[in-house]
Amino acid sequence: MTRPLEKAFAEAAKLREDDQDALAEWLLAEIVSERRWTDLFAASQDRLADLADDALAEHRRGETKGLDPESL
């Protein structure tokens, strides 16, 4: 375990039990969410490559236009 995480857990241990439980639930949900996004992103690499190829082909055919941030 890293020092910052150890420090965070030491500080969390000083909280009231209900606050500790809330923090634990939030942290576990964040970990599950992060793993889910990591898995989804890894599984989508082929599709993302296909979309990038499509976008580049459209650009080469002159079917795209430059983005003007001032007009957003």
C-alpha positions as CSV (number, residue, x, y, z in Angstrom):
1,M,0.0,0.0,0.0
2,T,1.3,3.5,-0.8
3,R,2.0,6.1,1.8
4,P,-0.7,8.5,0.6
5,L,-3.3,5.6,0.8
6,E,-2.1,4.6,4.2
7,K,-2.4,8.3,5.3
8,A,-5.9,8.5,3.9
9,F,-7.0,5.3,5.6
10,A,-5.5,6.5,8.9
11,E,-7.5,9.7,8.6
12,A,-10.6,7.8,7.6
13,A,-10.2,5.6,10.7
14,K,-10.7,8.8,12.8
15,L,-14.2,9.4,11.4
16,R,-17.4,8.3,13.0
17,E,-18.5,4.8,12.1
18,D,-21.3,5.9,9.9
19,D,-19.0,8.3,8.0
20,Q,-16.4,5.4,7.6
21,D,-19.2,3.2,6.2
22,A,-20.3,5.9,3.8
23,L,-16.7,6.5,2.7
24,A,-16.1,2.8,2.3
25,E,-19.2,2.3,0.2
26,W,-18.2,5.3,-2.0
27,L,-14.7,4.0,-2.5
28,L,-15.8,0.5,-3.3
29,A,-18.3,1.8,-5.9
30,E,-15.6,4.0,-7.4
31,I,-13.3,0.9,-7.7
32,V,-16.0,-1.1,-9.3
33,S,-16.8,1.7,-11.7
34,E,-13.2,2.2,-12.7
35,R,-12.8,-1.5,-13.4
36,R,-15.9,-1.5,-15.5
37,W,-14.8,1.5,-17.6
38,T,-11.3,-0.1,-18.0
39,D,-12.9,-3.4,-19.2
40,L,-15.3,-1.6,-21.5
41,F,-12.6,0.6,-23.0
42,A,-10.3,-2.4,-23.6
43,A,-13.1,-4.3,-25.2
44,S,-13.9,-1.4,-27.5
45,Q,-10.5,-0.9,-29.1
46,D,-11.4,-2.6,-32.4
47,R,-14.6,-0.5,-32.7
48,L,-12.7,2.7,-31.9
49,A,-10.1,1.9,-34.5
50,D,-12.9,1.4,-37.1
51,L,-14.5,4.7,-36.1
52,A,-11.1,6.4,-36.5
53,D,-10.5,4.9,-39.9
54,D,-14.0,6.0,-41.0
55,A,-13.3,9.6,-39.7
56,L,-10.0,9.7,-41.5
57,A,-11.6,8.4,-44.8
58,E,-14.3,11.1,-44.5
59,H,-11.6,13.8,-44.0
60,R,-9.6,12.5,-47.0
61,R,-12.7,12.8,-49.1
62,G,-13.2,16.4,-48.0
63,E,-16.4,15.6,-46.1
64,T,-15.2,17.3,-42.9
65,K,-14.7,20.9,-42.0
66,G,-12.4,22.6,-39.4
67,L,-13.7,23.3,-35.9
68,D,-13.9,26.9,-34.9
69,P,-13.9,27.0,-31.0
70,E,-15.2,30.5,-31.1
71,S,-18.4,29.4,-32.8
72,L,-19.3,26.8,-30.2
